[in-house]
């Protein structure tokens, strides 16, 4: 017998299945890659089948949630299919169901649970996105820019004590380092046995580095107070780490907090050491700017 509490959960799952059917169908129409399109269409048909199973037991027809559909379609278009769809799978309403427990009441529940736990995840893993193939190159560019430039800016802050000079020195350092990192990634990728294109790998690394440099230097062009600029730069670095770590944790199924703490601790520690070195060098050489 279906209790009112179980029916409420079934309706949530039914709504989720219907929304996901429309999301997958809409995204499939925008995909050029035939294999990805086939993957999305296959998932959509599974979601519609699950919706109809729950509908038989709730006895209610539901309307798609247009806001939810638009949200995940936009996220998938902006940040990639894998990010948008895996984020959606994390929060789907059907996750609230205990399929093993309700299979005694609804025979089809066990089969639906197997689909949710295995089949859809397997299909999602088949999605091929170029940006994910070059995640390592992006991580390399971000990590180096965050560690090297936050450290350099912290040291320059005390050594030069002039926001414009610090921004100029940081920009020159950042551009030179980005070109060096891009060249190194090109040579490294070319020497590996991989399907990745060396030119694309170097472009991903260099671009990630340059954008990170721009965000980190910006506070020194906006604020005249040295320590305010440094504080905003460090906050920006932490925010970049937070956002990118979250993106990677969703697309690669990594543990978010462990990677975030590790990366943030490294960047802050290097900045602290560099700030101290800037003070010592300024005292040692007696530099006054």
N, C-alpha and C positions, 0 to 999 in steps of 0.2 A: 504493500500500500504506500502511495506517495503522500507523505505528510506535508503540511503547509510550509514547513521549513525547507524540506527537500525541493518542493516545487519552486520556492523562491530562488534557490541556488540553480535549479535547472533553467529558470528563465534568464538568469544572468549569463549562464553558459550559452543559452540559445541566442541571446543578443550578441554575445561575443562572436559566435560562429557566423552569424549573419553579417556583422560588420566586417569581419576578416574576409569573408567571401567577396564582398564588394571592393575591399582594399586590394586584394590580390588580383582581382579581375581588372581593376582600373590600372594598376601598375603594369600588368602584363601587356596592356595595349600600348604602353609607352616604351617598352623594351625592344631594342633592335636585335639583340643577341637571341637567336632562335632557341638555344638551350636554356637560357634564363627564362625566356617567355614560357617555354614548356613546363619548367619547374613551377612557376607561379600559377599557371593554369591548373596544374595537377593539384597543388595545395588548395586552390579555390574550390575545386570540385569536392575535395574531402571536407572542407568547411561547410559547404552547402549540404552535403550528405549528413553531417553531424547535426546541423540545424534542423533538418527534417526529422531526424531521430528524436531529438528533444521535443519538437513540436507535437509529435504523436502522443507524447506523455503529458505535456502541459495543456494541450488542447488550445493553444493560443498562437495566433500569427502576430509577428512583430514587424516593426518598421526599422530600416537601417538608421543608425545614429550618424547623421551627416557630419557633425562636428568631429567625431572620432575618426571617421573615414578620411576627412580632409587633413586632419592633424598628421596621421601616419603616412598618408601619401606625400605630403609636403616634406616631412622629415626624411622619408626614403629618397625623395628626389634631391634634397639638399645634401644629405650626409651619406648617401649610399643605401642600396637595397638592404644589405646585410644589417646595418645599424638600425634602420627603421623597422624591419621585420622582426629582428631578434628582440628589440625593445618592446614591440607589440606582444610577442610571445611570452615575454616575462610577466606582463600585466594582464594577460587574458583572463576573462571571467571564469572559464572552464577550469582554471587552476584551483579553484575553490572546491572542486568536487573530489570526493574520495571514491574513485571508480571501483576499487575492490569491494568497498562496503556497500555501495548501491547496486552492484551487479546482482545481488540477491533479489532486488526489487525490479530492476530494469536489465534484462538479459544483454542488451546491446552495449551496456556501459563498459564492459570489459574490453570490447573491441575498440570502442571510441578512445578509451584510455591508452590502449596500445598505440593507436594512431597518434595521439597527442604527445606521448612520451618518446616515440621512436620515429615514426614515419615522417612527420612534419620536420623534425630536427634534421633528419637525414636529407630531406629535400632542401632545407635551408643551407646545409653544408655544401650542397652542390652548386650553389650560386657562385658565379665567377665574376669578380670585380677587380679591375686593374688596380684601383686605389688600395685594395687589401693586399695585393701581391707586393706592393711597394711600401707596406707599413713599416718594415724594418728600416728603410731608407729615411722615411719621415721621422721615425723615432731617433735615428742617428742625428739628423739635423737639429731636432728639438733639444735632445739631451745635451749635445755639445754647445748649442747656443745658450741654453739656460745655465749650464754650469760655468762655461767659460766667460760669458758676457756678464752675468750677474757678479761673478768674482772680479772681473776687470773693472766694472762700473763701481763696485764697492771700494776697490783699491784706489781708483782714480778720484773718487769723491773726496777722500781725505788728502790725497797727494796734490790735487790741483785746486780744489775748493772754488771752482767756477763752473756753473752749470753748462754754459756754452762750450767751454773747452772740453768738459767731460763728454758732452754729446758728440762733439767733433771727433775726439779720440776714440770714443766707443764705436762710432759709425765706421771710421777707417778700419779699426780692428775687426769689427763685425763683417764688413764686406770682404776684407782679405781672408778672414777665416772661412766664410761661406764658399768662396771660390776654391780654397784649399780643400775643404770638406767635400765639395762636389767632385773635384778632380780625384780625390782619394777613393770616393765611392765608385766612380767610373772605373778606375783601375782594379778595385777590389771585385766588383761585379763581373768585370770582363774576365778575370782570372778564375772565377767560380764556374762549376758545372751547374748552370741554372737557366731557366727559361726567361728570366728577367732581362730586359733590355738595358745595357750599361748606360746609355744616354738618358733614358727615362729615370733610371735609378739615381743618377747624378743630379738630374733636374729636381726630383722630389726632395733629395737631401738639401740641395742649395736653396730651393724655394722655402722649405720649412725653416732653414737657418735665417734667411733674409727677413721673413715675416716676423720671426721671433725677435730678431735684432731691432726691427722697427718699433715693435710694441714696448720693448724694454728701454729704448732710448727716449721715446716720446715724453715721459715725465720730465726729463731734463730740459726739454724744449718748452714745456708748459709752465713749470714752476721755477722760481728763482731761489727758493730755499733748498739748500743742498740736501739736508736730511729728509725733508718732505719728499723730494724727488726720489731719493734712494728708497724711502719707505714705500712709495707708490710703485716703484720698479719691482721691489721684492714682492709686493702684493700681486702685481701683474704676473710675475713669474709663477707664484703659487696658483693663481687662477688658470693660467695656461696648463700647468701640470694637472690640475683638477679636471679640466674639461677634456684634455686629451687622454688622460688615464681612464676617465669614464667611457670615452668613445672606444678605447681599446678593450676595456673590460666587457663591454657589450658585444662587440664584433668578434672578439677572440675568446670570450668566456673566461677571462682572467679574474682573479680576486682583486677587487678594486682597491680596498684600503691598504693592503700590503704594498702594492706597487706605488700608490700615491705617497704613503709615508716614506718609503725608501727614496724616491726621486726628490721629494720636497726636502728631506733631511740632507741629502747630498748638496743640493743647490744652496740651501741656507748655510750649511757648514762651510762650503767653499767661499761664499760671500763674506762670512764672518772672518775667516782666516785672511782673505784678501784685504778686508778693511783694516785689520791689524797691521798687515804688511805695508799698506799705504801710509799709515801713521808712522811706522818705524823708518821707512824710506824717507819720508818728509823730514823727520827729525835728524836722520843720519846725514842727509845731504844739505840740510838747512835751506830747503827750497821755499820760497815765498812767491806766490802768484797773485 
